[in-house]
Amino acid sequence: MTEPILELIDATVIVNQNTPDAKIILQGVNLTIQPGEFITLLGSNGAGKSTLFNVIAGTLPLSSGQIKIAGQDVTQMGATQRTKLLARVFQDPKVGTSPRMTGAENLLLAERRGQRRRLLNRRLTAEKQAHFVNLVNRMGNGLGTRLDMPTGALSGGQRQALSFVMATLSRPEILLLDEHTAALDPKTSQQLMRVTDEQVREQHLTALMITHNLDDALRYGNRLLILHAGQIQADYNGDEKSQLTRNQLLDYFEQY
Ligand SMILES: Nc1ncnc2c1ncn2[C@@H]1O[C@H](COP(=O)(O)OP(=O)(O)OP(=O)(O)O)[C@@H](O)[C@H]1O
């Protein structure tokens, strides 16, 4: 058996600890993820989905429990130290790219994730530019012809596609997709979902994707988790997931 890429052991987060407002927002979560799994993550508002991503990314410390990434105990490691291991794409197209820098410059920066940022301009060679154009052309939304423009001038869909390419460029151990298509129109959203699926499979990435779109949660990935009140309520793998129906999922949401 291969080594898990991510392990959460009894992961618990209590906010406002030792005050009357103390609240458990992640409750003894045990989760083991193998390399190459593509997991869709569902749950009502306030279920703890973003909290789960925050503890994986290290932006929120655990109150108790343990987190391992690729066998390494990262529980005490801050978000910056985890940068080399993880990449995250957020819902808002404005987050994740620098608006005054061109798309190519943003990509160059992403390629050096976790490294020093010096000599940025000097290293954007014609060869590198051509490589980036080649990469983003796969997104199929015209981004390849606009890589020299400031990122702020791109459409939301193009900017989100750029964020996705940036996140996957240096092949993170774990890719966190935080409702990354939710702010896009239906057609653009589906286009990015298709490319996401292609890239996750082709590059054999390990990905977790938060979504409120039940159809996407069913159609994509090979494992589906449902979170409620800071706990994993359901965990469907492989065949179990492929046999799940929209109505079964709706039933879950009606319980809460
Ligand atoms: N730093 C914090 N301090 C206090 N409460 C918090 C903190 N972070 C999250 N919470 C609370 O924890 C619960 C889970 O929040 P979280 O954002 O993880 O939910 P979610 O499933 O991502 O919801 P949504 O679908 O609305 O994005 C919520 O009740 C939220 O208010």
The ligand as an SDF file (V2000), in Angstrom:
LIG
                    3D

 31 33  0  0  0  0  0  0  0  0999 V2000
  -12.0020   31.9030   13.1570 N   0  0  0  0  0  0  0  0  0  0  0  0
  -13.2510   31.5980   13.5080 C   0  0  0  0  0  0  0  0  0  0  0  0
  -13.7790   32.0590   14.6640 N   0  0  0  0  0  0  0  0  0  0  0  0
  -15.0450   31.7620   15.0330 C   0  0  0  0  0  0  0  0  0  0  0  0
  -15.8440   30.9580   14.3230 N   0  0  0  0  0  0  0  0  0  0  0  0
  -15.3770   30.4840   13.1660 C   0  0  0  0  0  0  0  0  0  0  0  0
  -14.0620   30.7600   12.6920 C   0  0  0  0  0  0  0  0  0  0  0  0
  -13.8810   30.1400   11.4990 N   0  0  0  0  0  0  0  0  0  0  0  0
  -15.0260   29.4910   11.2550 C   0  0  0  0  0  0  0  0  0  0  0  0
  -15.9210   29.6920   12.2400 N   0  0  0  0  0  0  0  0  0  0  0  0
  -17.2720   29.1100   12.3390 C   0  0  0  0  0  0  0  0  0  0  0  0
  -17.1130   27.7270   12.0880 O   0  0  0  0  0  0  0  0  0  0  0  0
  -18.2130   27.2200   11.3630 C   0  0  0  0  0  0  0  0  0  0  0  0
  -17.7050   26.5450   10.0860 C   0  0  0  0  0  0  0  0  0  0  0  0
  -17.2900   27.5550    9.1820 O   0  0  0  0  0  0  0  0  0  0  0  0
  -16.7300   27.2340    7.7260 P   0  0  0  0  0  0  0  0  0  0  0  0
  -16.4170   28.5480    7.0930 O   0  0  0  0  0  0  0  0  0  0  0  0
  -15.6580   26.2480    7.8320 O   0  0  0  0  0  0  0  0  0  0  0  0
  -18.0070   26.5810    7.0290 O   0  0  0  0  0  0  0  0  0  0  0  0
  -18.2170   26.1880    5.5040 P   0  0  0  0  0  0  0  0  0  0  0  0
  -18.7030   24.7950    5.4960 O   0  0  0  0  0  0  0  0  0  0  0  0
  -17.0080   26.4990    4.7090 O   0  0  0  0  0  0  0  0  0  0  0  0
  -19.4110   27.1560    5.1040 O   0  0  0  0  0  0  0  0  0  0  0  0
  -19.7830   27.8900    3.7030 P   0  0  0  0  0  0  0  0  0  0  0  0
  -20.4050   26.8400    2.8360 O   0  0  0  0  0  0  0  0  0  0  0  0
  -20.7710   28.9180    4.1410 O   0  0  0  0  0  0  0  0  0  0  0  0
  -18.5310   28.4930    3.1380 O   0  0  0  0  0  0  0  0  0  0  0  0
  -19.1360   28.3940   11.1220 C   0  0  0  0  0  0  0  0  0  0  0  0
  -20.1400   28.3700   12.1070 O   0  0  0  0  0  0  0  0  0  0  0  0
  -18.2280   29.5780   11.2690 C   0  0  0  0  0  0  0  0  0  0  0  0
  -18.9430   30.7050   11.6980 O   0  0  0  0  0  0  0  0  0  0  0  0
  1  2  1  0
  2  3  1  0
  2  7  2  0
  3  4  2  0
  4  5  1  0
  5  6  2  0
  6  7  1  0
  6 10  1  0
  7  8  1  0
  8  9  2  0
  9 10  1  0
 10 11  1  0
 11 12  1  0
 11 30  1  0
 12 13  1  0
 13 14  1  0
 13 28  1  0
 14 15  1  0
 15 16  1  0
 16 17  2  0
 16 18  1  0
 16 19  1  0
 19 20  1  0
 20 21  2  0
 20 22  1  0
 20 23  1  0
 23 24  1  0
 24 25  2  0
 24 26  1  0
 24 27  1  0
 28 29  1  0
 28 30  1  0
 30 31  1  0
M  END
$$$$
